[in-house]
């Protein structure tokens, strides 16, 4: 018995001798108030702005984000189910900023803003994470925009060109084709060496599901990631969604690749942020938005850029979407975002209801990079078209008074009508840049003047078919050389004339 006793004593002595005390310091806070996706926490004196917080609940762990840092409390937004959080629950700081998974594994997937898959295709195996908030690249690392992003939409590629690294706002009332333009631009990136990210903020999930099905159908999902913060999701997820999408895009930017990102739409994003801010008792400003709502969008859109070659030469092209109320572009959020972006595509309800779709208003739309984002061949034909379009608008307004018009004015009006018809285009039917140049060349050189206005779209479709068989060499040369030589212009002219010889509806 005593031997056993001695053995136990010896064991205890050994354990005591080898015992090392280790002090682990951990800041633990408590929930003092919870409701509407917002938690007020006390006892976290060392917490950082936008730091991740861990809420220990009876149902398990829930994550949050520190947003309001006050003297005696911290206001946090809950990223998930807040119904399980109770007053008095423990809260811990995680000493890290909110991160999202990045890499090639997210391409072709539908994820939520935290990178959790929503498409039922298994988990995303990402070994790298990027913070959702990041300071935009500086002036020195950037270069001017000079390469085009071909959207496949004739009115945009000709008159309001978008370049790689540009921020081009799509603005207009609801249900007049804003998302359609962005989706067409994504579909047209097939074979253009461009990754695409579509961020749906506050959209109906049924709408996003049909959009994903369309992308899959056209083969565009193979290079696209869809980030979805649905209409039923908490405001916190809607708030972080565009930043999460941008972080995913920055991974490809750092690899020297080109990315096209669509934010659909930033009006709902601002509304979600207003909701969070009012719940956090921040002082409201104009239209009840908080004072930093401009900074909300400027720090996001400024991350879109074109990097110089020493820094990898990658680019992020941003297409933010803003919804207006009754065409009011002077409201708070539209004016804010217009001043941040490098131009806007304005969609006009009147044009839409007249059947002119996409309803792009060439007068109010502008691209601040101008023709530097066009290939030389497009510059040659589109320059004349801009002038024609502007002249037509003025003359059409003047001609309404029914005064006698001279022949020159009548000719310009007739050509303008054909130009309007050319700009009409169905959804999900992007036109290649070579075909665009061909039809624009026909128009500005008067080769379509003898085509009746109501037959223009038939003429256009027929020309594309004819060129695909009889002029494949010409189209290939336009795409490769990106310029129009005198010889090529002669060949294009003879191709168009040959096609016209087979037509029976021309005006004699």
Steps between C-alpha positions, in 0.01 A plus 500: 500500500778737606690418180199610298477813714869583439456443127206745485698758701798465262270536199349817646846646574606439137186664369543800729866538396405491130201732539529824302255780540392675183301819509258535214342842467159508334256786470146383555200726462129464571193570290299778665243553222394297194241551225453553124838348417684747726674416829630744762798354682690619809845405626688499166730796552766387249277411205592634151267649241357227268649230728334158509317414822392157623170467688470191720133397504301199616465395132874533426729774368371801303732759340465874495686811389593797720371818333434760770779562750362707790652589834326236709353263240548356153225482234533182294309363201418130503600296194248225525216389722471748790192341657713261708697785666378601848585779740802402711655266235879494475672690216866455399724697267660289224785748429436492126310700241216329309645280221353310205632191317666577166661309213405307189271275706232773523464533120177356368345505847214681673606613850375725776710805611688283751606258226256225607373310189129529415496283187503160668823394329699428816734714701758736351855388571686827530839519666524880475289778648486875423363770733174653374621853572823606334656834413478565124822494288686833502561743214850374426388140442232592245499582133247659269218296350573403139374145434131450419246280675280383213146485634349376174236776529529719191381827659754468783804376305455777242399807701573430870801266491611324817871437562678245721538661842210741455203558733193548282169560675178349358212720618127512434154422636399149604414236240654671197793270437789603730585144608447381141787724380732368772408135429550548124844649574587189708378261227708688241825441697517143370845452353608855602723378786286670763375370836155626604339552841132583535398635842123485557403731788146466631376325183219247493651154515273379218642774273858401586418129443373570146807719438736220610311258271546745210874535572531121508307469173730745319817349649577821693485335844834332423678834567245668733443505878160610634500657848144506632364696793128437444203720588424281804858514636588727793615857423850408626552256211369755248747751641810279465400335166667749255819513710514119508455488119777758458738298725439194277578715194822631659647151510492488117620864482808405705566216253506755214161393357199706389172492692156642429287553813132599506339648814124451461403732656663763723168673579397194705850493649462861622153419641643198692777722639245765600301233685809382689606859580159602634485187717847587634362848588732686264382853422300510174582752224341571161212257414575333840825353362801516735770759437755247364278353226724666234806332651307171503498493117819694426723257693334214312515641146849641540627140524419458128812596304746417224841415644819589313719224357756515787220414738362210296284688247170354627173692509161511672221655293197591712143535374302634797121523451283771655122509493336842464148603602304651207825581313632726777877502457537787748405288804762440769639154415496547115695830523747344744577202277505710177777712656705190595476316165665563160178546310144368495267310269160661548196295407195704407149369575348677193742323266428168670123535459545606136666165437854639464688241707756522656352838595837680509466878488800612295456861621516445876739203485872567501828311522779706655776293340357578154632326194826395673308186599426410137698313238614710203251340262209589732631855545490556124135405462363600842639855495270591210210320667519705819468814289213350297315402820542846656389678181198271465379580853514873434344481153224263613395748769508781241314304229203446733389855427416387146699766318636448149823305508783514247642184340811488724287514817263233368797271419640544851162421655462190286848376593429576867187281486710212364758560771229469766387172346856365495536571872199281577614163625336201667608372841761222518606569141837678518661597167871436433721804449576408133127478418438831677769674294354351180144628561620839627723537191197431279299763686749791518604457137143522374485133391182448704323820385295307239384241759147578632502588873270209590735256321822610674504218757432242224782659293734482801427132579540405136832689474644311799400165348640595160827627653541179703509295178626736227705747707648285779852611396403870531347450849809309614729779376297765690525296822873435464627835370243714692541767229351584159749528213392650165512152346277359776251784460471425125442130578231587758326729255495236225375238753207726600420582134508130404256427783271784390480360146294209637243724676162583352373757753746785427365849424550566133 
